[in-house]
Amino acid sequence: MATRLSRITTRTGDQGTTGLGDGSRISKDAPRIAAMGDVDELNSMLGLWRAESLPAGIDALLGRIQNDLFDLGAELCIPGHVAVSERHVLFLEEALERYNAELGTLKEFILPGGCRAAALAHVARTVCRRAERSVVAMEAAEPAQTGDAASGLEHGAEPCAEEGKHLVGIVNEPLKQYLNRLSDLCFVLARALNRAAGQPDVLWSRRPDDSLDG
């Protein structure tokens, strides 16, 4: 049965705390909340990006990624819960390979820009990088629990990445990998969108335009 949200304003966060999916409450400035917020912002950025007129294949790809990011956010919201697995990472890697194969070899750094859709792809890329950094910061701030709370996992042990499994205080490796690959994909899609629009990559110049001097 679908979840129905009958009340949007609850007033339970008026004192600066918010509830997690496991029923616990933490401060709104906690690293976990920062990571959740950055992932939410990333998903919103993808929604804005999709408001552009995009090739059907890229729009469908971003639509699936938005759903994956919602699940990823749920994983962050429920400490120990696993929603992102290696198959999600593989999906991004395959998309990366497919779209990059159609592009020419880069011989210089490129600057964000070109057509509007490509520029938005670069904004999404930078938001994704921030989300990845936030997750790493969260992991450093929440050391792994041991014993019964972590189902017997010792600190530093490799977590199981199967969907639906539960871990406490350990960031699922595929979750971090997913954000890393997604930022790379955004870069490649920016180039693909410029190519589809008939615009060249905006190259970084080793020697800025001399006409700007004096």
Disulfide bonds with the S-S distance in Angstrom:
none
